[in-house]
Amino acid sequence: ALVRKADEQVVDMLPRSVEIVIGDVGDPSTLKAAVEGCSKIIYCATARSAITGDLYRVDQRGVYNLSKTFQDYNNKLAQLRAGKSSKSKLLLAKFKSAESLEGWEVSQGTYFQDVIASKYDGGMDAKFEFTETGNAVFSGYVFTRGGYVELSKKLSLPLGRTLDRYEGLVLSVGGNGRSYVIILEAGPMSDTSQSKLYFARINTKVGFCR
């Protein structure tokens, strides 16, 4: 249990089997010890007053800080485990030739229609190609307000395999310093209503990064 102060009143409220960690959801540096060894988080913190600053610090920023720390912890575990055993990881995609790009689709669209912005529409375009240097490169531009370009593919898992036993996703990519959004949809292709969507924003560095 994460508490701001381990005074007698707080300790008496918790079962003896509960491990107490002192920290503050408003201070990310105090949350690392609280998430170590955890597989789930139940967020019970609430602001002590109705002041906007307190509400933002606990109800919004606090949720973000704790979720980000928990995500970073699991990503670190995934990276440590990725190279230890082939049984602990599942290869979803590897781009090693022009043929490995087959099935990947480049698409584009807009999140909303803006009549005024359409008059100044700069267009958008993207491509996915295998270069002479042996790299798969997704490139393009978006000069349209609310526009986006994306790269996607339906991936089939080996028979009997699911993503439930895995704790993270490791990407080995070369970036350009900008941020991108990854959307992973997992579920049976025959019934998309049973699918689960996972979103993550990644900040890339210029050159290779993992």
SEBAFI-453941 format. One record per residue: residue in one letter; z negated, y, x negated of N, C-alpha, C in turn. Coordinates in steps of 0.1 Angstrom, whole numbers, padded with zeros to 4 digits, always signed. Layout:
BEGIN
AZYXZYXZYX...
END
This chain:
BEGIN
A+0000-0012-0008+0000+0000+0000+0000+0012-0009L+0009+0022-0006+0010+0034-0013+0001+0045-0006V-0009+0050-0014-0018+0060-0008-0019+0072-0018R-0022+0084-0012-0023+0095-0021-0036+0096-0028K-0047+0091-0022-0060+0090-0028-0067+0077-0024A-0072+0070-0034-0079+0058-0031-0094+0060-0029D-0097+0069-0019-0111+0071-0016-0117+0060-0008E-0130+0060-0006-0137+0049+0001-0132+0047+0015Q-0129+0058+0022-0125+0057+0036-0111+0050+0037V-0102+0053+0028-0089+0047+0028-0090+0032+0024V-0098+0029+0014-0099+0015+0010-0105+0006+0021D-0115+0011+0028-0121+0004+0039-0111+0001+0050M-0101+0009+0052-0091+0007+0063-0082-0005+0060L-0080-0008+0047-0070-0018+0043-0077-0032+0040P-0070-0043+0043-0075-0056+0039-0077-0057+0024R-0086-0066+0020-0089-0067+0006-0077-0073-0002S-0069-0080+0005-0057-0086-0001-0046-0076-0005V-0047-0064+0001-0037-0054-0002-0039-0047-0015E-0028-0047-0023-0028-0040-0036-0026-0025-0033I-0035-0017-0039-0034-0002-0036-0027+0004-0048V-0017+0013-0045-0010+0020-0056-0011+0035-0052I-0016+0043-0061-0017+0058-0059-0004+0065-0062G+0001+0073-0052+0014+0080-0054+0016+0089-0042D+0028+0096-0042+0031+0106-0032+0046+0105-0029V+0049+0103-0017+0063+0101-0013+0071+0114-0016G+0065+0125-0018+0072+0137-0022+0074+0138-0037D+0069+0129-0045+0070+0129-0059+0077+0116-0064P+0090+0115-0066+0097+0103-0069+0091+0096-0082S+0086+0103-0091+0081+0098-0104+0068+0088-0101T+0062+0090-0090+0050+0082-0087+0053+0070-0079L+0066+0067-0075+0069+0057-0066+0074+0044-0073K+0077+0044-0086+0082+0032-0092+0073+0021-0092A+0060+0023-0095+0050+0013-0094+0048+0007-0081A+0050+0015-0070+0048+0011-0057+0059+0001-0052V+0071+0001-0057+0081-0007-0052+0083-0020-0060E+0077-0021-0072+0079-0032-0081+0073-0045-0074G+0081-0055-0073+0078-0068-0067+0079-0068-0052C+0084-0057-0046+0085-0057-0032+0099-0061-0027S+0100-0068-0016+0113-0071-0010+0115-0064+0003K+0105-0058+0009+0106-0050+0021+0097-0038+0020I+0100-0027+0028+0092-0015+0028+0089-0012+0043I+0077-0009+0046+0074-0004+0060+0068+0010+0058Y+0076+0020+0062+0072+0034+0060+0063+0039+0071C+0051+0042+0068+0041+0047+0078+0037+0061+0076A+0041+0067+0066+0037+0081+0062+0041+0091+0073T+0033+0100+0075+0037+0111+0085+0030+0124+0080A+0037+0135+0083+0032+0148+0079+0019+0151+0086R+0010+0158+0079-0003+0162+0084-0003+0174+0093S+0008+0181+0093+0010+0193+0101+0024+0194+0107A+0026+0203+0116+0039+0205+0122+0047+0216+0114I+0042+0220+0103+0049+0230+0095+0062+0224+0090T+0073+0232+0091+0086+0227+0087+0086+0221+0073G+0080+0228+0064+0080+0223+0050+0073+0210+0048D+0062+0208+0055+0055+0195+0055+0064+0184+0061L+0070+0187+0073+0078+0177+0080+0090+0173+0071Y+0097+0183+0064+0108+0180+0056+0104+0171+0044R+0092+0175+0038+0087+0168+0026+0084+0154+0028V+0078+0151+0040+0074+0137+0043+0084+0129+0051D+0088+0135+0062+0097+0127+0071+0111+0126+0067Q+0116+0135+0059+0130+0135+0054+0130+0131+0039R+0125+0140+0031+0126+0138+0017+0118+0126+0012G+0107+0124+0019+0098+0112+0015+0106+0099+0018V+0113+0098+0029+0120+0086+0032+0132+0084+0022Y+0138+0095+0018+0149+0095+0008+0143+0090-0006N+0132+0096-0010+0127+0093-0023+0123+0079-0024L+0116+0073-0014+0112+0060-0014+0124+0050-0013S+0133+0053-0005+0145+0044-0004+0153+0044-0016K+0155+0056-0023+0162+0057-0035+0155+0049-0046T+0142+0050-0047+0134+0043-0058+0136+0028-0056F+0135+0024-0043+0136+0010-0040+0150+0004-0043Q+0160+0012-0040+0174+0009-0043+0176+0008-0058D+0171+0018-0065+0173+0017-0080+0166+0005-0086Y+0154+0002-0081+0147-0010-0086+0155-0023-0084N+0161-0024-0072+0168-0036-0069+0182-0037-0077N+0187-0025-0079+0200-0024-0087+0197-0028-0101K+0185-0024-0106+0181-0028-0120+0179-0043-0121L+0173-0049-0111+0171-0063-0111+0184-0071-0111A+0194-0065-0103+0207-0072-0102+0214-0071-0115Q+0213-0060-0122+0220-0059-0135+0214-0068-0145L+0200-0070-0145+0194-0079-0154+0197-0093-0152R+0199-0097-0139+0202-0111-0136+0217-0114-0137A+0225-0104-0137+0240-0106-0136+0245-0114-0147G+0240-0112-0159+0245-0119-0170+0238-0132-0175K+0227-0136-0167+0219-0147-0172+0224-0160-0167S+0230-0161-0155+0235-0174-0150+0246-0171-0140S+0256-0180-0141+0267-0179-0131+0263-0182-0117K+0251-0189-0116+0246-0193-0102+0240-0181-0096S+0236-0171-0103+0229-0159-0098+0238-0148-0094K+0251-0150-0096+0261-0140-0092+0273-0146-0086L+0280-0138-0078+0292-0142-0071+0303-0131-0074L+0314-0135-0080+0325-0126-0083+0333-0124-0071L+0334-0111-0066+0342-0107-0055+0356-0103-0058A+0358-0096-0069+0371-0092-0073+0371-0089-0088K+0383-0092-0094+0385-0089-0108+0399-0086-0110F+0402-0074-0115+0416-0070-0117+0420-0072-0131K+0428-0083-0133+0432-0087-0147+0447-0087-0148S+0454-0085-0137+0469-0085-0138+0474-0078-0125A+0487-0076-0125+0493-0069-0114+0492-0077-0101E+0492-0091-0103+0491-0100-0091+0477-0099-0085S+0467-0095-0093+0453-0095-0087+0451-0083-0078L+0461-0074-0077+0461-0062-0068+0466-0066-0054E+0472-0077-0053+0478-0081-0040+0467-0082-0029G+0470-0077-0017+0461-0077-0006+0452-0065-0005W+0452-0057-0016+0444-0044-0015+0453-0034-0008E+0447-0027+0001+0455-0017+0009+0450-0003+0007V+0459+0006+0005+0455+0021+0004+0459+0027+0017S+0449+0034+0023+0451+0041+0035+0445+0055+0035Q+0448+0063+0045+0444+0077+0045+0442+0081+0060G+0434+0091+0062+0431+0096+0075+0422+0108+0075T+0418+0113+0087+0409+0124+0088+0397+0121+0096Y+0386+0127+0093+0374+0124+0101+0374+0133+0114F+0381+0144+0114+0381+0152+0126+0394+0161+0125Q+0398+0166+0137+0410+0174+0138+0406+0189+0138D+0411+0196+0130+0408+0211+0129+0421+0218+0130V+0423+0225+0141+0436+0232+0143+0438+0243+0133I+0428+0250+0130+0430+0261+0120+0432+0256+0106A+0425+0245+0102+0426+0240+0089+0440+0233+0087S+0446+0228+0099+0459+0221+0098+0470+0231+0093K+0468+0244+0096+0478+0253+0092+0478+0255+0076Y+0467+0251+0070+0467+0252+0055+0465+0238+0049D+0470+0228+0056+0469+0214+0051+0477+0213+0038G+0469+0209+0028+0476+0206+0015+0480+0192+0013G+0477+0184+0023+0482+0170+0022+0472+0161+0014M+0475+0148+0014+0467+0138+0007+0476+0126+0004D+0473+0119-0007+0480+0108-0011+0472+0100-0021A+0475+0087-0022+0468+0078-0031+0476+0066-0034K+0473+0060-0046+0480+0048-0050+0470+0039-0058F+0474+0026-0058+0466+0017-0066+0476+0008-0074E+0475+0009-0087+0485+0003-0096+0478-0003-0108F+0486-0012-0114+0481-0019-0127+0489-0012-0138T+0482-0006-0147+0489+0002-0158+0492-0006-0170E+0500+0000-0179+0504-0007-0191+0493-0010-0200T+0482-0002-0199+0470-0004-0207+0461-0016-0202G+0465-0022-0191+0458-0034-0186+0446-0030-0177N+0447-0018-0170+0437-0014-0161+0442-0012-0147A+0434-0015-0137+0438-0012-0123+0432+0002-0120V+0441+0011-0116+0437+0025-0114+0440+0029-0099F+0430+0034-0093+0431+0040-0079+0430+0055-0081S+0441+0062-0077+0442+0076-0080+0448+0083-0068G+0446+0096-0067+0452+0103-0056+0446+0117-0055Y+0448+0123-0043+0443+0137-0041+0441+0139-0026V+0432+0147-0023+0429+0151-0009+0428+0166-0008F+0437+0173-0001+0436+0187+0000+0436+0191+0015T+0431+0181+0023+0430+0183+0038+0416+0183+0042R+0412+0193+0049+0398+0194+0054+0395+0182+0063G+0384+0175+0059+0380+0163+0067+0389+0151+0064G+0397+0152+0054+0406+0140+0050+0400+0131+0041Y+0405+0119+0040+0400+0109+0030+0411+0099+0027V+0410+0093+0015+0418+0082+0012+0409+0070+0008E+0413+0058+0010+0404+0047+0007+0412+0035+0003L+0405+0026-0004+0410+0013-0009+0402+0002-0003S+0409-0008+0003+0401-0018+0010+0408-0031+0010K+0400-0042+0012+0406-0055+0013+0396-0064+0020K+0401-0074+0028+0392-0084+0034+0390-0096+0024L+0378-0098+0020+0375-0108+0010+0369-0120+0016S+0373-0132+0013+0368-0144+0018+0358-0150+0008L+0346-0154+0013+0337-0161+0004+0339-0176+0004P+0336-0183-0007+0337-0197-0007+0330-0204+0005L+0334-0215+0009+0328-0222+0020+0313-0224+0018G+0305-0220+0028+0291-0223+0027+0283-0211+0020R+0290-0201+0015+0284-0190+0008+0282-0178+0017T+0271-0171+0016+0269-0159+0023+0263-0149+0013L+0262-0136+0017+0257-0126+0008+0241-0124+0010D+0235-0132+0018+0221-0131+0021+0212-0133+0009R+0217-0142+0000+0208-0145-0012+0210-0136-0023Y+0219-0126-0022+0221-0117-0033+0214-0103-0030E+0209-0097-0041+0201-0085-0040+0208-0072-0044G+0220-0073-0048+0227-0060-0052+0241-0063-0055L+0248-0052-0058+0263-0052-0061+0265-0045-0074V+0271-0051-0083+0274-0046-0097+0288-0042-0098L+0291-0030-0101+0305-0026-0103+0307-0022-0118S+0319-0026-0123+0323-0022-0137+0335-0013-0135V+0334+0000-0136+0345+0009-0133+0346+0020-0143G+0357+0026-0143+0359+0038-0151+0360+0050-0141G+0352+0060-0143+0352+0071-0134+0358+0083-0139N+0357+0094-0130+0362+0107-0134+0352+0118-0132G+0339+0113-0131+0329+0123-0129+0325+0127-0115R+0333+0122-0105+0330+0125-0091+0323+0114-0084S+0318+0117-0072+0311+0107-0065+0320+0100-0054Y+0317+0087-0051+0325+0080-0042+0316+0072-0033V+0321+0068-0021+0313+0060-0012+0319+0046-0011I+0310+0037-0012+0313+0023-0010+0308+0018+0003I+0317+0011+0011+0313+0005+0023+0316-0010+0023L+0305-0018+0024+0307-0032+0024+0303-0038+0038E+0313-0044+0044+0311-0050+0057+0311-0065+0055A+0300-0071+0059+0298-0085+0058+0295-0092+0071G+0303-0103+0074+0301-0109+0087+0313-0118+0089P+0313-0126+0100+0324-0135+0103+0336-0127+0108M+0348-0130+0103+0360-0123+0107+0364-0126+0121S+0359-0137+0127+0362-0141+0140+0354-0132+0150D+0343-0127+0146+0335-0119+0155+0329-0107+0148T+0336-0096+0148+0332-0084+0140+0319-0078+0146S+0316-0081+0158+0303-0075+0164+0291-0081+0157Q+0292-0092+0149+0281-0097+0142+0281-0092+0127S+0289-0083+0124+0290-0078+0110+0279-0068+0107K+0276-0067+0094+0266-0057+0090+0273-0048+0080L+0271-0035+0081+0277-0025+0072+0267-0019+0062Y+0271-0019+0050+0262-0014+0039+0269-0002+0033F+0263+0009+0031+0268+0021+0026+0261+0025+0013A+0268+0030+0003+0262+0035-0009+0271+0045-0016R+0265+0056-0021+0273+0066-0028+0270+0064-0043I+0281+0064-0051+0279+0062-0065+0285+0074-0072N+0278+0079-0082+0282+0090-0090+0288+0084-0103T+0301+0087-0106+0307+0081-0117+0306+0090-0130K+0308+0084-0141+0309+0091-0154+0323+0090-0159V+0327+0100-0167+0341+0099-0172+0342+0088-0182G+0351+0079-0180+0352+0067-0188+0346+0055-0182F+0343+0045-0190+0338+0032-0184+0323+0034-0181C+0319+0028-0170+0305+0028-0167+0302+0016-0158R+0289+0012-0157+0285+0000-0149+0273+0003-0141
END
